[in-house]
């Protein structure tokens, strides 16, 4: 009977995590779109919705702790609960970063500078969105290979951030008039890179959940050569 209840509680938890993940992914997409079309109303929707993500993150954490206390799960079930506790925090942080992007998008949209957002920002955002989607798909589909793909992509986003920040430095020297908007673009590049990092964290937690192996700090996957 206890085993049946544990399975039921875990299935409910899976649905709640999947629902939070979908919400976070949508908020990130809206934040990038608000920047692309310079839509302050859409940016406001993302900012206002962050509190919902915060509350859901707390509820999921409490649910995990309740399952641990009531059922004392072991093996695969214990790894799943541990992974959910960690990725739950990553999802909340991605929600915060999406709200930060929306704040910068709102400022840029309301500015008299009318600065054009470089296309590279949207390439970087697309890459980060793809990483987040794949990390969440790897969780839902219990796909360790997809999780490894996310980890392998993280360096690409880092390099894009460095390139854009070099460009920011050059533009800041040449273009003192639009300095506020340039600073906001600089901050957005940092937020996008951090979202990619959190997507990588989620993928690493999926790898741990499936294999029991910790994939951090340069540890290699089972198919990677030494």
N, C-alpha and C positions, 0 to 999 in steps of 0.2 A: 504493500500500500504506500509506504514512504517513497519507494522508487517511482511509482506512478505519479505521485504528487511532485516529486523532483522534476520529472520529465515535463509535466504540465507547466511548472513554474519557469523552467528553462525556455520552453517554447514561447511563453508570454514575454519573457525577457528578450528573446530574439526579435519578436515583432516590434517591441518598443525601441530597440536599438536601430532596427531597420527604418522605423518611422522617423527617429531623430536624424539619422544619416540622410534620409531623403530631404528633410527640412533644411538641414545645413547645406546640402548640395544646391538646393534651390535658392537659398539666400546668397550664396557665393555667386551663382549665375546672375542673379538680379543686381548685385553690387557691380559686377563687371559691365553689365548692360547699362547701368546708370552712368558709369564712366564713359562708355562708348558713345551714348546718345546725349550725354550731358543733361540727364533728367533728374532734377532735385527731388521730385515727388517719389520716384522709384527708390532713390537713395534713402529717403525718409522711411519708407516701408521696411527696408532692411534694418535700419537703425532701431525702429520701434519694435521689430520682431525679435530682437536679440534676447529680450527678457524671457520670452517663451522657451528659447533654447536653454537658457540658464536654469529655469525651473525644471525642465525635463531632464537635464543632466543630473540635478540633485535627486530627483525621483528615481532615476535608473540606478544611481549609486546606492540609495537606500534599499532598493529591490535586491541588488547584488548582495549586500550585507545581510539582508534577511534570509536569503537562500543559503548563504554560508553558515549562518547561525542555526537555522532550522534543520538543514539536511546534511551538513558537513560533507560536501561532495568530494570525490577523489578522482584521480586520473583525468580522463578527457573532460569530464564535467567541471572539475576544479580549474583546469587550464582555460576552459571557456569563460568561466566567471572572472578569472584574473585578467584575461584578455579584454573582456568587456569593460571592466573597471578602468583599465588603462586607456582604451580607445574612446571611452565615454568622455574622458577629459580632453582628448585630442579633438573630438568633434565640437565640444564646447569652445575650445580655443579657436578652431576654424570659424565658428560662428562669430566670435569676437573680432577676428581679423576681417571677416566679410563686412561687419559693421564699421570697422575702421576704414576699409576701402570706400564704403558708402559715404562716410563722413568727408573723406578727401574728394570724392566725386561730387558731392554736394557743394563743397567750397569752390572747386574748379568750375562747376556749372554756374555758380552765382557770381563768379569773378568777372571783372571788367577786362581781364587780360585776354580772354577768348583764345587761350593757347590751344594748339592742336596736340592731342595726345598721340605720341609716336606709335606707329603700328606694332612695333616690337613689344609694347606692353600687352597687346591683345594676344600676340603669339605666346608670350610667357603665361598669361592668364589661361589660355587654352591648354597649355601643357600642364599647368597645375590642376585645372579642372579634370583633365584626362587621368592624371595620377590619382586624384580623389575618387573619381568614378571607378577606376580599376581596383583601388584598395577596398572600396565598399563591395564591389562585385566579388572580389576574392573572399570576403567574409560571408556574403550571402550564399555563394556557390561552393564554399569550402575548397577554393582553388589555390593551391600553394604556388603553382607556376606563375599565375597572374600576380600574386603578391611579390614574387621575386622580380617580375618585370618592373613593378613600381619602384622597388629599391634601386634598380639599375638606372632609372631615369633621373634620380634626384640630382646627380651632378650636373646634368644638362641645365636644369633650372638655376642652379648656383652660378654657372658660367654666364647665363643670360642676365642674371642680376648684376654681376660684376661689370659686364659690358654696358648695361644701361646706366649704372652709377658713374662709370667713366664718362659717358656721354653727358650725364647731368652736370658733372664738374666742368666740362668744357662749355656747356650752354650757360651755366651760372656766371661764368666769367664774361661771356659775350652779351648776355641778355639780362641786365639788371632790372629791367622794367617788369618782367614776368617772374620775378624771383619767388613770390609766394606760391604760384602755381607749380613752378619747378620743384620747390620743396615738397609739395604735396605729391608730385609724381615720384620723387625720390622715395617718399614713405610708402607709396603703393608698391613699388618694386620690392621693398623689404617685406611687406605684408604677403605678397604673392610667394616669395621665397619661403616664408615661414609656413604658409599653407601647404606648400609642397613637402616641407619637413614633417608636418603633422600627418599628411597622407602617407608618407614613408613610415612613420611610427605605427600607423594603423596596419600597414602591410606587414611590418615586422611582428606585430602582435598576432596577426593571422598566422604567420609562419610558426610562431611559438605555439599557438593553439593547435595547429594541425600536427606539427612534428615533435613538439616538446623541446626544440632547440632554440636558443636565443640567437637572433640574427641582428647583432648590433656591433658598432665599433669595428667595421671591416670584416666581420665573420662572413664566410662564404657559404653559399647554398650548396645543396647536395650535388648539383650538376655542374658547379663551377670548378674550374681547374685551379690547382694551388699556385 
